[in-house]
Amino acid sequence: MTWRVALLRYDIIRYNVINTIKLTGSQPAQETDMDFEAAKRLCRSFPGCTEDTKWDHDTVFSVGARMFAVTNKDGPSQGFSLKADDERFLELTDRPGINPAPYLARAKWVFVTPEAQLDDAEFAGLLRRSYELVFAKLTRKLQRDIAG
């Protein structure tokens, strides 16, 4: 199975997760606000994703032992740090509520806060792109192992 097939499976899972959220009504009524809990579920659905705690208070989502998203562990999420395309880094950080991520900005990571006012689809796209950027840097053997 190639990584494209794995990403296609991810798209199907994401579609099912989003529709399940809409059908069960567990999403807030405001369509324009990001749902960080749904984002955590989305991260968990990526092929080969692992979730662990680092630095005592952060939940880290990784693929192939490389981070692609970070959020706080306890309580409601205060925001997400994620990897961004080199070309989009400045564009994203010019938007209100999206800041260069502390300690990781030199590697083109951004910190997305609730003030960013992204809708769930755009935020899911940023998370997916972060996953893709990190996945692409893995060895081919590891990519094949993750893709199945």
ZIGI-V692043 format. One record per pair of residues at least 12 apart in sequence whose C-alpha atoms are under 10 Angstrom apart, sorted by the first residue. I is the first residue (numbers start at 1). J is the second residue. D is the distance in Angstrom with one decimal. If there is no record, write none. Layout:
<<I;J;D> <I;J;D>>
//
This chain:
<<1;143;9.8> <1;144;7.1> <1;145;9.0> <1;146;9.1> <1;147;5.7> <1;148;5.5> <2;143;8.1> <2;144;6.6> <2;145;9.6> <2;146;9.3> <2;147;5.9> <2;148;7.8> <3;47;9.2> <3;132;9.5> <3;135;8.9> <3;136;9.2> <3;140;9.8> <3;143;6.8> <3;144;7.2> <3;145;9.7> <3;146;8.1> <3;147;5.4> <3;148;8.7> <4;147;8.5> <5;147;7.5> <5;148;9.5> <6;46;8.5> <6;47;6.5> <6;48;9.6> <6;143;9.8> <6;144;9.7> <6;146;8.3> <6;147;5.3> <6;148;8.0> <7;46;8.0> <7;47;7.7> <7;128;9.2> <7;132;8.7> <7;147;8.6> <9;45;9.5> <9;46;8.7> <9;47;8.3> <9;147;9.8> <10;42;9.1> <10;43;9.9> <10;45;6.8> <10;46;5.8> <10;47;6.9> <10;128;9.2> <11;45;9.6> <11;46;9.1> <11;128;9.5> <13;42;8.5> <13;45;6.8> <13;46;8.5> <14;41;9.2> <14;42;6.5> <14;43;9.4> <14;45;7.3> <14;46;8.7> <14;124;8.8> <14;128;10.0> <15;42;9.9> <17;38;8.3> <17;41;8.1> <17;42;7.5> <17;45;8.9> <18;38;8.2> <18;41;9.9> <18;42;8.8> <18;120;9.1> <18;121;9.2> <21;38;8.1> <26;38;9.4> <30;119;9.3> <31;118;9.6> <31;119;6.7> <31;120;7.6> <31;121;9.9> <32;117;6.5> <32;118;6.5> <32;119;4.6> <32;120;7.2> <32;121;9.5> <33;114;7.4> <33;115;8.9> <33;116;8.8> <33;117;5.7> <33;118;6.3> <33;119;5.5> <33;120;6.9> <33;123;9.8> <34;79;9.7> <34;112;9.9> <34;113;9.1> <34;114;6.7> <34;115;9.4> <34;116;8.6> <34;117;6.9> <34;118;6.1> <34;119;5.5> <34;120;5.1> <34;121;8.8> <34;122;9.1> <34;123;7.1> <34;124;9.2> <35;77;9.2> <35;114;8.8> <35;118;9.7> <35;119;8.5> <35;120;6.6> <35;123;9.1> <35;124;9.9> <36;71;9.0> <36;76;8.0> <36;77;6.2> <36;78;8.4> <36;79;7.3> <36;80;7.9> <36;113;9.7> <36;114;8.7> <36;120;8.8> <36;123;9.3> <36;124;10.0> <37;76;7.9> <37;77;7.4> <38;120;8.5> <38;124;9.2> <39;69;10.0> <39;77;10.0> <39;80;9.0> <39;120;8.1> <39;123;8.0> <39;124;6.8> <39;127;7.9> <40;59;9.4> <40;60;10.0> <40;61;8.6> <40;69;9.2> <40;70;9.6> <40;71;8.7> <40;77;9.4> <40;80;9.5> <40;127;9.8> <42;124;7.6> <42;127;8.4> <42;128;8.8> <43;60;9.9> <43;61;6.9> <43;62;8.9> <43;68;9.1> <43;69;8.0> <43;124;8.9> <43;127;7.4> <43;128;8.1> <43;131;8.4> <44;61;7.6> <44;62;9.4> <46;61;9.7> <46;62;9.7> <46;63;8.5> <46;127;10.0> <46;128;8.3> <46;131;7.9> <46;132;9.9> <47;63;8.0> <47;131;9.6> <47;135;9.8> <47;146;6.5> <47;147;6.9> <47;148;9.0> <48;62;8.1> <48;63;5.6> <48;64;7.0> <48;65;9.5> <48;135;9.5> <48;142;9.8> <48;143;9.2> <48;145;8.8> <48;146;5.3> <48;147;7.7> <48;148;9.4> <49;61;6.5> <49;62;5.5> <49;63;4.8> <49;64;7.7> <49;65;8.9> <49;66;9.6> <49;67;9.5> <49;68;9.3> <49;131;9.0> <49;146;9.0> <50;62;5.2> <50;63;6.2> <50;64;8.2> <50;65;7.8> <50;66;9.4> <50;67;9.2> <51;63;9.0> <51;65;9.8> <51;67;9.4> <51;69;9.7> <51;70;9.6> <52;70;9.8> <52;73;9.5> <53;70;9.5> <53;71;9.8> <53;72;9.2> <53;73;7.4> <54;70;9.3> <54;72;9.8> <54;73;9.2> <56;72;9.6> <56;73;8.4> <57;71;8.8> <57;72;6.0> <57;73;5.3> <57;74;7.0> <58;70;6.6> <58;71;5.6> <58;72;4.4> <58;73;4.8> <58;74;8.1> <59;71;5.3> <59;72;5.7> <59;73;4.9> <59;74;8.7> <59;77;9.9> <59;80;9.8> <60;72;8.5> <60;73;8.7> <60;80;9.9> <60;81;9.5> <61;82;9.7> <61;131;9.2> <62;131;8.3> <62;134;8.6> <62;135;9.4> <63;131;7.5> <63;132;9.7> <63;134;7.3> <63;135;6.6> <63;138;8.6> <63;142;9.7> <63;143;9.5> <63;146;8.6> <64;134;8.7> <64;135;7.6> <64;137;9.6> <64;138;6.9> <64;139;9.1> <64;142;7.0> <64;143;8.2> <64;145;9.6> <64;146;8.0> <65;134;9.9> <65;138;9.4> <66;131;9.6> <66;134;6.9> <66;135;8.4> <66;137;9.2> <66;138;8.4> <67;81;10.0> <67;82;8.5> <67;83;8.7> <67;130;9.2> <67;131;8.5> <67;134;7.4> <67;135;9.7> <68;81;8.3> <68;82;5.8> <68;83;6.1> <68;84;9.5> <68;109;9.2> <68;127;7.9> <68;128;9.2> <68;129;9.2> <68;130;5.6> <68;131;5.5> <68;132;8.7> <68;133;8.2> <68;134;6.2> <68;135;8.7> <69;81;5.6> <69;82;4.5> <69;83;7.1> <69;109;9.2> <69;110;9.8> <69;111;9.7> <69;127;7.3> <69;128;9.9> <69;130;7.4> <69;131;7.9> <69;134;9.9> <70;82;6.5> <70;83;9.6> <70;111;9.0> <71;111;9.2> <71;112;9.8> <77;113;9.1> <77;114;9.2> <78;111;9.9> <78;112;8.8> <78;113;6.5> <78;114;7.3> <79;97;9.5> <79;98;9.5> <79;111;6.7> <79;112;5.4> <79;113;4.4> <79;114;6.4> <79;115;9.3> <79;116;9.6> <80;98;9.6> <80;101;9.1> <80;110;8.1> <80;111;5.5> <80;112;5.2> <80;113;6.8> <80;114;9.2> <80;123;9.9> <80;127;9.2> <81;98;9.4> <81;99;9.2> <81;100;8.8> <81;101;6.1> <81;102;8.8> <81;104;8.8> <81;105;9.8> <81;109;6.5> <81;110;5.4> <81;111;4.2> <81;112;6.2> <81;113;8.9> <81;127;9.4> <81;130;9.8> <82;100;9.8> <82;101;8.0> <82;104;9.2> <82;105;9.9> <82;108;8.6> <82;109;5.3> <82;110;5.6> <82;111;6.6> <82;112;8.0> <82;126;7.9> <82;127;6.8> <82;128;9.8> <82;129;9.2> <82;130;6.0> <82;131;8.7> <83;101;9.1> <83;104;8.7> <83;105;9.0> <83;107;7.7> <83;108;6.1> <83;109;4.3> <83;110;6.4> <83;111;9.0> <83;126;8.3> <83;127;8.1> <83;128;9.9> <83;129;7.9> <83;130;4.8> <83;131;8.0> <83;132;9.6> <83;133;7.5> <83;134;7.9> <84;105;9.7> <84;107;8.8> <84;108;5.7> <84;109;5.6> <84;110;6.7> <84;111;10.0> <84;126;7.4> <84;127;8.8> <84;129;7.3> <84;130;5.9> <84;131;9.6> <84;133;7.9> <84;134;9.9> <85;107;9.8> <85;108;7.1> <85;109;8.6> <85;126;9.4> <85;129;7.9> <85;130;7.9> <85;133;7.6> <86;107;8.7> <86;108;6.2> <86;109;9.2> <87;108;9.4> <88;108;9.0> <89;105;9.1> <89;107;9.8> <89;108;6.1> <89;109;7.6> <89;110;7.4> <90;108;9.0> <90;110;9.7> <92;110;7.8> <92;111;9.7> <92;112;9.3> <92;116;9.7> <93;109;9.7> <93;110;7.1> <93;111;8.7> <93;112;9.1> <95;112;9.9> <95;115;9.8> <95;116;7.1> <95;117;9.6> <96;112;9.3> <96;113;9.0> <96;114;9.9> <96;115;6.8> <96;116;5.5> <96;117;8.3> <97;111;8.1> <97;112;6.1> <97;113;5.2> <97;114;6.8> <97;115;4.6> <97;116;3.8> <97;117;7.5> <97;118;9.3> <98;110;6.5> <98;111;5.6> <98;112;4.6> <98;113;6.2> <98;114;8.9> <98;115;8.0> <98;116;5.8> <98;117;9.5> <98;118;9.8> <99;111;5.1> <99;112;6.6> <99;113;8.2> <99;116;9.3> <100;112;8.8> <109;130;9.0> <112;126;9.9>>
//
